[in-house]
Amino acid sequence: MRLLILLLLFALSFSQRVKVLYSNGKVEVVDTRKTPLSVLRTRPDVIYVEPPIKLELLDDIAYSSSVAIRGSGNYSFSINTQSGQRLSILAGGASVSFSGSCSGSSINNLTCTDGTLNLSVYSSFDWRLIVQSFGKNLQLSDISTTAYYIGTGAVNTGRTGRNVIIGVIDTGIDWCHPAFRRSDGSSKILYYYVPETNTEYTKTQIEQFISQGRCDGDYHGHGTHVAGIASYIAPDADLIVVRIDETDLFDTYIIQGLQYLRNKKNSLGKPMVVNMSLGTHFGPHDGTGMLDRAIANLSGNGFVVVAAAGNEGDKKLYAKVSGISSTVSVRLSSPDPEGNVIDG
């Protein structure tokens, strides 16, 4: 705890942008070059000042044959498989054993033949399995229990996203990619914004870049992947993209991006759904964190923010220590290379 406080104080001393919580419950990003910390600390309406926290990019389940299965307690079911099919099963809140038509060192990487895969789930609580299929599409009729499509299977709803805007906060977008062009050649992207430099590109500018062969809107690729999935599911929706470089994925920029998107939603008069395929293990995760508060403040009728739940539902990330009398030792077996080890 002492080390964490020192790190936060160090970051706070050198951050140019900080998050400020006011007495009315609002959260704002403040540039300390314009409003110094010494001024913020003297304001009676300022409750708390926090330095930026870096988030991580998270993967989307992108396969149309990905399904989710929910249950409680111990349970067994089967999946009909085909030769050449590969399955990856993510187990949240349970342990799983398998037998039958698939083989592999773990349920995360199974190679299958024609036949039946038998799965047994062991848990004392509620659980969820996500089954991803590679090489062959997975049909709901292949599964002996109730399941539902996730990921791009949502395209089967028949809704196209017409008159809706999708906001994407990520590493950018390859605006030259045909997935983001309409049948008449025009771009689906209305605006492209970089909060770090306060740079905005309009649809007209983006179409000029495309005609010039300038396709430098996403050097990483994660944002293009995420936006491509969204555009596939809702092909008639417009896009507004907020670019934050992977090395600068701080929540201060994310809050600025959310405020920008909210303003665009208001000025354009269309409903907007914002996707954030990113996250962090810092904070209380109970809605009282600064980013959580900012999202709650900005959300409302016609403006919905959707954030990834994470890639680590099958890992034990959190621990509760109670009855502390003096000193408690915590053993760490695999520290995070980013340094995000303990937050409490």
N, C-alpha and C positions, 0 to 999 in steps of 0.2 A: 504493500500500500504506500509506504514512504517513497519507494522508487517511482511508483506511478505518479504521485503528487509532484515529485521533482521534475519528471519528464513533462508533465502538463505545464508546470510553471516555466520551464525552459521554452516550450513551444509557445506559450502565451507571450513571453517576452519578445519573441522574434517573429510572430505571425503578423502579417499585414491585414488580414481579415479575421475577425473573431465573431462568434455568435453571442448575442446579447438577449437575455430573458428579462422582459419588463414586468412590472407589477400587474399589468392588465392581462398577462398570460401570453402576449405576443412575443415571437422570436424574430430577430432581425440580424442580418449580416452587416457588420460595421467595418469600414476601412479605417484602421488605426492611424493611417497617414493623414487622414482628414479629421478624425476625432480621436485624439490620443487616449490611451488607457487611463491616464491620470484624470482626464475629464470624465470618462465613463464612470470611474470609481466614485466620483463626487455626486453623481446624479441620484436623487432619492428614488426615482422610478426604476432604476436598474437593480435587479435582484441578483443576477449571476452573469458572469462573463466566462466563456469557454473557448479554448483554442480549437482550430480545425482538427477533425478526426478523419483519418484516411480510411476509405472503404475499399472493398475488393470486388472485381467483376465476378459474376456468377453465371453458370451455364443454364441454358434453357433446355427443357425436354422438347426436342424439335421433331420427333418422328410421329407420323400420322398413326402408326400402329402401337404407340405407347399407351398403356392402360394402367389404371390405378385400381387396387383392390383393398377394401377396408374390412376390418374385423376386430374381434375382441377375444382374448384368451387363446387357447390352443385350437388349431384348425387345420384341416387338410383339404387340398383340392388338386386338380390336374389341368394341364395345358396340352392340347394336341399340337405337335410340332412337325416340321418338314425337314427334309434333307437340305443342308446348306444354310439353315437358319441359325442365327446366333442370338442368344438372349442375355440381357443384363438385368438383374433384379436388385433393386434398392429396397432395403428393409428398414423401415422406421419403427422403432419400439418393439422389435422382435428378433428372434434368431430363427433361421430357416434351414431345413435340410432338404435334400432332393435325391431322387432316384429315377431310373427309367431311361428315356430316349436322349438325354443330354449328358454331356460330361464336361468337366472342367475343375480347376483347382478351387474355385469359389463361385458363388451365385452371381458374382459381378461379371463373369465371362464364361458363358456356357455355349458349347458347340453341339448342335442337335442333329438328329437323323429323323426319318419318318417314325412316328410312334407317339407315345404319351409320356410327358414329364410329370412326375408326382412330386408335389411340394407339401411339406408339413411345417406349419408355423407354430412357434412356441413363445407364449407371452402371458404375463399376468395382467396385462393392461390392453387398452385399445392400440391397434397397430394399423399401418398402411404399407402396402407394397406397391412399387412402381415397376412395371415390367416393360422394358424396351426391347423391341425386336429389330434385328438387322438382317437384311437379305431377303426376308419374306414378310409380307404384311400380316399382322396379328389381328384376327377377327374375334369379336366378342363371343361368337359361337364356339371358338376353340377352347374357351375357358369354362370349367365345370361349375363356376360360382359367379355371382354378380360382379361385374366389372364395368368401368366406364372409360371412354377415350379421354385422353388429355393431350396437350400440345396441339399440333396442327390438325388433329381430329376435330377440333372446334369448327373447322371450315364447313363441316356437314350441316351446320345449323341453318344455312341458307341466307344468313344476314351478311350484307356486303360492306357495311360501314359507310354507306352513302350519307353525306351531310354530317359526318363525324370526323374529328381530328384526332390523330394518334400522336401524342408527344413522346419522344424517346430521349431519355437522358443516358448517354453512354459515350463511347469513344468516337462518335461521329457516324458518317454514312458515306458509302461510295455512291454518290449521286449519279454516276454514269451507268450503274448497273441497271439492266432492263427491268428488273423487278420494281423499280421506282419510277417507271415511265408509263404513261397512259397510251391507249391505242393510237391517239393522234400525235404521239411523240412528246407531249408536254410532260413536265415533271410533276410527280405527286407531292414534292417537297415544297411547302409554302415558305418556310424560313429555316435558317441554319444559324445557330447562335453559339458563341464561345464566351462564357462568363468571365474567364480569366482575363481576356483582353477587351471585353465588351464589344466584340465584333459580331455584326449581323449581316447575313447574306439573304437577299430576297429571292423569290422564285425566278424573277427575271435574270438576276445575276447568276443563279445556279444554272439556268438554261444556257447562258453565255459560256460558262465554264465547260459545260458538256460539249457545246459546239466547238470549243477550242481544244478539246481533248484533255482538259485539266481535271483529273479525277483524284484529287488529293484530300477528299473529305474524311477519310478514315484510314490512318496508317496501321491501325491495330487489327481491325476486322470484326471485333466483337459487336460493335454497334450496328454494322451492316448485317451481321447474322441476326441479331435481335429484331431490327427493323424489317428484315426480309420475312421473318416468320409472321410478324404483325401484318405486313402488307399482303401476305399470302392468305391469311385468315380473313382480312377485311380489305379486299382489293380496291374498293371504291373510296376508301378513306383517304383524307389528306394527311400529310406528315409534317411535323415541326420537330426538328432535331436540335438538341442541346449537346454540344461536344465538350467533353472533359477528358483530357489526356490521361492515359492509365497511370502515369507517374504523378499526376496532380488530382487524383480522385478523392478530393476532400469534401466533407459535408457542407462546408461554407459555399463552395461552387455549386453544389447540388441544390442548396436552398435558393441561391440566386437564380439557378435555372428553373426551379419550380415557380418562383415569383414571375419570371419572364413568361413562362407558359401560361400561368393564370391570367396575366395581363393580355396575352394574345387571345386567349379564350374569350375574355370579356370584350375585346375590341372587335373580334370577328363574329361574335354572337352565335357560336356553334359549340355543342358539347365536346368535351375533350377527355380522353383516357390517356394517362401518362404511365409509361412503363419504365421501371428502374430495375434492371437485372444486375443488382449490386447489393452489397450489404457489409456488415461488420459485426464482430462479437463484443465490441465495446458497448457500454451503456446498460441500463436496467431492463430493456425490452418489455417495458410495461406501459409505454405511451408517455412517459414523463421525460424522456431524453430530448435534447434540443432539436434534433432532426425530426423526431416523432411529433413534437409540438408544432414545428413549422408545417409539416404535412397536414396535421389536423387543422391548423389555422387556415390553410389555403384550400383545403378540400370543401366540397359543398355540392349543391345541385348543379349538375352538368360538368363537374370537374372531379374526376376520380383518379386517384393515384394507386397504382398496383406495383408492389415491390416483391422481389424474389424472396422466397422463404429460406433459401440457402441450398448448398450442395452437401450438407453434412448431417442430414437427419438421422443417419445410422451411427453417428459418433457421439460419445459422451463428452460433451463440451463444458457442462456446468456442474458445479458442486456446491453444496450447502454445508456450512460449518456452523454448528450450534453449541451452546454451552461452553463458550470460551472463558476460561478462568485466568489464564496468563499468556502462554505462548503456544501457537499452533504451527506445525511444520507442514508444508505442502511439497510433495515430490512431483517433479515434472519429468515425464519420460520422453516427450518429443516437442521441444519448444518451437514456436512459430518462427521461421526465419525473418519475418517482418518485425518481430519483437512484440507482437500482440499476445502476451502470455497470460497475464493476470489483470483482471479489472474487477474491483470489488470495493 
